[in-house]
Amino acid sequence: MTKTRRVHVCQECGHQSRRWYGRCPACGQWNTMVEEVEAGGVDAAGRGYGGRHQGWLTGDAPTPVSVLAAVEDEDGLRWDAGYGEINRVLGGGFVPGSLVLLGGDPGIGKSTLLLQVAARLAAAGRPVLYVSGEESAAQIGRRAQRIAGDAGALDRLMLLTAGDVSVIEGHIAAQAAGGAAVIDSIQTVFDPDLSSAPGSVAQVRECAARLLRLAKATGTVIILVGHVTKEGGIAGPRTLEHATDVVLYLEGDPHHPYRLLRSVKNRYGTTRELGVFEMGAAGLEEVPDPSGAFLRGRPEGASGSVVVAGLEGSRPILVEVQALVAPSPYPHPRRTVAGLPASRVDLLLAVLERRAGLNMGGQDVYVKVSGGLRLDEPAADLGILLALASALTERPVHPGTAVLGEVGLAGEVRAVPRMDDRVREAARLGFARCIVPRGAGEGNTGAAGQGRVVAVATVREAMEAALMGR
């Protein structure tokens, strides 16, 4: 016997209520409460669903095992994704039976990337099913011919245009062992037994749960594409991210060719790795040397330009920070920041004013990171500060200089993690000097004795060491 109840569910955060609200009491969004019918009971197979009974009504009686007996060699089981940058972000490749969620802004390249991955997996001999609920088979076929190229791989890549989760489950279950499936997107998949529309909280939650059970039961790698909200999070209930094993985000500026693949959740590896791709006519291509790519076209001898030795996961990356300071004709100067936390730039402006004696009041300030990358780590503090000082004084930074270090409110320069790796990366790219915090090892000369390290203790010392004409 199946029972139903009517609930109002917020389409932004998934909050449920028996009554309707104009404003969600959980997330505060207006006009997001939608009435849905929630079913609960036992299906024809005797499995519980839709309520708290799910799990103990399945008939499966799990038995405890020792911790050592449960350990598996995941590295030996991983599949090569076909791209080294994706393997890096995943922690070594796909794990069989995992549910992966990929989010990103519309048009950023999610479908293109997954179609390329599906073609690589098919070329490796794995059965792959690409499910689309948004595009026709002809559209996907033309794109696949343009970006994949390998006719043999495309012949083995199966395409399904459907939205019914029961139909999708049947085709995935009929695949041979060791297969993968791409669902583009989870917001278009629906369960006909639910009265709510595709993309609603109830539909997304139920369909994701069914696909998760299918992935675990068959050992299939299932990759879901998720839409994002205007705040940048994946649309649908938060339980969607909790139910998946891996959550990836594809980021980038639509006006720049580079795309950044980040992991925000990974049950099989670290979440600090970054994959870099470049969008071209033939799809997304890996960028094996991100530092060289981000520094391409950097102006030489221009004031306000500083190279910062950053760190993304285990990979040191050098990027350019640019600043422009100009007198403001308005009572309230403008502060425009791109690729950096605005609050951190405000903090560094105050440090320059009080600790370095530079008058930043009455100045319009513009700061950006070139290449569309976003710098959030404190190691970029010294580079941002020197870019601002260089722009205000119109004194360029000495040629061949890279900068790293955290700046404190007292004007001191503090050490940051993995200094040696950053210095080696700067030396590899031909930077002769690297300004670092004092105490980080003045004798460190970078890779193979190349590059000279200049240690500083305060922002005044850093300005003396970095800016020309001082």
N, C-alpha and C positions, 0 to 999 in steps of 0.2 A: 504494500500500500504506500502511495506517495502523497505526502502532504506539502502544501505550498503556503507561503506567507508573503505579504507585500511589505517591502522595505524601501526606504529612500536612501540612495547611495550617492555620495559625492563623486563626481567624475574626475576630480583632480587628485584627491588623496585616498578615496575608498572608504571614508567614514560612513557608517550605517546608522540609520535612525528610523524609528517607527512612524515619525511624523515628518512633514516637509518643513524645511527652513529656507528662507530666502538667501541666507548666508550660512555657509557651512560652519558649524561650531568648532570644528577641528582645525581647518586650514584657513578659514576666514574668507574664502572665495565666494563671490556672489553668483547666484543662479546656476549652481552646479549640482544641486540635489535633484536626482531623477528617480522616479518610482520604478522599481523592478520587482519581478516575481522570483522568489528564491524557493527552489524545490529541495526537498530532503526526504530520504527514505531508502529503499532497497531496490536495486535494478533487477532485471531478469536473471542475471548471473549470481544474485545473492550478495552483491557488493554494495556497501554503504556509500552514499554520496550526499553532498549538499549540506552537511551538518557535522555535528561532533561525533556521529557514529562512524564516520569514515576512518578506516584503519583497523578497528577491532571487528568489523563485520565482513572483512574480506575473506576470512577463512584461512588465511596464512598465519601460521603460528611460528614466529621467529624464535630461534634458540640461541642462547648466549654462546659466544666463542671467546677464546683468549685473545688478548690484544695482539700478541705476536703472530697468531694464526691469521688474523684479519689484515695484516700488512701485505700490500701488494707492491710489486716493482712497477710503479707508474711510469718511470722513465722508459722502461722496456716496452710498455704497452702503448706509448704515445704514437700518434700518427704525424707524419710530416705534412704540414699544411701547404707545402709548395712554395712558401715565401719565408725567408729567414726572419724578416721583421715581424711577421705574425707569430712564428715560433718563439721569438724572443718575448713577446707580450704574453703569450699563453704559458710560458714557462717550459717550453720544449716541444710543443705541439698539442694536438687534440687528444683528449683522454676518452676512450670508448665509453659510451653510456652517459656522456655529459650533455647538459643543456646550456647553450651559450646564447646570451642576449647581446645584440649589437644595436646601439642607439646612435643618433646623430641628427643634425639639422637636415631639413629637406634639401635634396640636391647636392649634398656633400660628397656622395659617392658610395653609400652603403651597398646598394644593389650591384653596382659595378664591381666593388671589391669582392663581394660574396660570389658573384658569377665567375669571377676569375679564380677564386679558391675552389669552387665547385668543379671548374674545368680542370684544374691541376689535380684534384683528387680523382676525377674520372680518368685522367691520363695515367695516373698511378695504378689503375686497375680496380678502384673501389666503386661499388654501385652508389650513385648519387642521384637524389631526387630534388629538383628545384621546384618549389611550390610558390606560385604567385597568385595573389588575389586582387592585384591592382593593375597589372598590365596583361595585354593579350600575348598569346604564344608567339605571334609574328613579331611583335616588338622585342621580346626577349631574344628570339632567334637572331634577329638582325644585329642586336647589340653583342650577342655572343660571338657571331662571326667577326665582328669588328675588333673585339678586344681579346678573344681567345686564340683564334687563328688555326689551332690544331684540329683538323677535320675529324681525326680519329677520336680525340677526346670528346668533341661535341657530339659525335654519334653515340657515345656511351653515356652522355649526360641526359637524363630523363627529365622532361618538363611536364608539369601539371598545373593547370589553371583551375583552381577550386578553392572554396572557402569553408565547406562543411568539414568540421573536424573529424567526423566519423569516416568520411571518404579519404581524408588525408592519412588517418591512422591505418586504414586498410592497405593503402599503397606502401606506406613505410614498413609495415609488418611483413608485407610480401617480398620485400627486398632480401637479397642474399645477405649473409652475415658480413660484418665489417663495413657496413654502409654508412652514408651520411645523408642528411636532409636539410634543406634551407627553406624556411617559412618566411615569405616576404609579402605581408608583414603579419605579426600576431594580431594587430588591430582589425584585420580583415577576416580572420578566422572566427567561426561562430558554431555554437552548439544549437541545433534546431529545437532541442527540448527546452531551451530557455527562451522566454518571451522578449528579452531585451535585445536591442540592436547590436550588430557587430561593433566592436570597439568600446562597448560599455564595460564598466568595472566587473560586472558579473561574468560577462562573456570572456574577457581577457583572463580573469582569474581561473575560470573553469577550464578553458582550452589549454592554458599553460600547464595546469596541473595534470591534465590528461596526457599531454605531450611529454611531460617529465616522467610520468610512470612508464610511458612507452619507451623512452630512451633508456631507462634503467633496466627494463625487462628484456629488451632486444640488443642492448649494447650499441645502439645507433647514436652517432653524434648528430644532434639536432640543433641548428642555429636559427634563432629567432631574430627578425628585424623589428625594432621597436621605434615608434614615433616619439618625438620629444615635445615637451610643452614649451610655452614661451619663456619659462624660467630656465630651460635647458635640461630639465630632468626627463626621464623616460615616462611617457604618458601611461596612465593606468594606475592600478593600486600598487602600493609599495611591496605588497606580497609578491608581485611579479619578479622584482629583483631578488627578493628573499628566496624564491623557489628555484631560481637558476643557479648553476654552478659557477658560471663566469659571466661578468658584465663588462662589456667593452664599449668605449665611446670613440667615434670617429669625429675628430674636430678639425677645424681649419677655417681660414678666411676665404670666402668664395672668390675674392679678388686676387688671391695668391694661389700658386699651383700646389703648395705643400699641404698634405693631410697628415694628421697626427693620430695614431691609434693608441689609446690609453686603456689600461685595465683598472677598474675601480673596485672590482671584486673578483677573486680567483681562489677557489678552494684547492687548486692544484699547484699554486705557485705564488710568486710575489705580485704585488699590485703597484710596483714602482717603475716598471719598465715602460718604454715608449718605442713605438714603431713609427718610422717616417716614410711617407710615400709622396710621390709627385704625380699630379694629374696631367696626363698627356692625351694625345689623339687616340692612342691605343689603350686607354684605361689608366689604371694606377700602376706606377712602377716604383720599385724599392729604391730608397736613397741610402746606399751603404756608408756614405760619408756625410752625415748631417751637418757637421761643423763647416766643411767646405761649401756645402750648398747654402747655408744660411749667411755665410760671409761673402757670397758671390756678389760682385757689384758694389762692394763697400767703398765709400769715398776715402781717398788718402789725403791726410792733412786738413780735414774739415773739423772745425770746432763743434763740440757737442756730440761727437761720435766716439764711443768707447766699446771695446770688445770685452765681453764678460765670459769667464770660464764657468759655465753652469754644469749641472749634473742632473740627468734624467735617468732614474733607476741606477743601473750599473754602468751607464754610458756617459762620459764627459762630453758636453756639447758647448762649443763656442758660438756665441751670438752677439750681434751688434745692438747696443742700446743707443738711441739717438735722442737728443734733447734740443729744444729751441726756447730761448728766453728773450722776450721783447717787452719794451715798456707798454703798459696798458693804458689806453685812453679812458677806461671806465673806472668808477670808484671801487668796484670789486674785481680784482684780477681773475682771469680765467685760468682754470686748471684742467687740462685735457690729457688723459692717460690711455694708452692702448697697449695691451699685453702685459700689464703690471697692475698690482693692487693699488688703487688710488690712495688709500690710507697710508701705504708705505711711502709713496712719493711725498705726501704732505709731511710725514715724519722727517724725512731726509731734508726737506726744505727748511724745516725748523732747526735741524742740526746745523745746516749751512749758515743760517742766520745767526745763531747764538754761539756756536763753537768755532766757526771758521771766519766770522766777521764779514760775510757777504750779505749785501742788502737785497733780499729777495722780495720785499714788499713792493707793491706797485708794478710787478712784472707778470705778464702772461707767460705761463709755463706749459709747454707741450712735450710729452715724453712718450716714446713708443719703442717697441721691440721689433726689429726688422724680420721679415719672413713669415709673420703670422704666428710665431711661437709665443707662449705665455710663460713668464718667469714668476714663480711664486716663492722660491727659496730665498732665505736670508743672504746667501752668498752673493746675490746680485746687488746688495746694498751699496757697496763701495763703487761699483761701476755706474750705478744710477747717480750717485752723488757727484762723481767726477764728471759725468756727462753734463750735469746741471752747472757745475762750476766752470767747465770749459765753455759752455754756451754763453754764460753770463759774462765771463772775462774775455771771450773771443780768443782764447788761447787753445790750440789743438793739443791733443795728447801726443806724446812722443811716438813716432812711427814704430811699429813692431812691438807694441805693448799690450798685454792682456792683464785683466784686473779681476780679483776675487777677494771677498771678505765681507763679514757682517759688520754693520756700524751700530754702535750703541748710542744712547741718548747723551752720554757724557763726551761724545766725540771720539771714543776709542774704536779701534778696528780689531775685531775678534776673529778667531780661527773658525773654519768651517770644515765639515767632513771631507775626507779623501782629497787632501790638498795635492799629494804627489800625482795622482791620476790626472787632475786638472792641469797641473804644470806640464806633464808629459804630453797631453793633448795639444797644449799651446805650442810646445816646442816642435811637435810633429808638423804643425801647420806653418812653421817658420817664424814664430814670434820670438824675438830676441830677448825680451824682458817680460817679467811677470811680477806684478805688484801684489804682495800677499801680506797677511797679518804677521806681525813680529812674534817670534816664538814658534812659527810653523816650520822652522828649519832653514836658517839662512844659507846653509851650505847645500841645500837641494839645488841641483842644476838641471833638473828635468831629465828628459830621455836622452840617453847616450851622451851626457855632458853638454847638451845643447840648451841654450837659454840661460839667462841670468835672473836670479830671484832677487827682488828688492823688497825687503821687509820694512813695514811701517807700523807704528803704534797708534797714531792719531790721524784724523782726517786732514789736519794741516800738513803733516809729513807726507801723506798720500798725494796731496795737491802739489807739493814741492817736487815730488818724484815723478809725477805724471804729466803735468802741464808744461808746455814749452814756454820759454820766455820768463821763467820764474827763477 
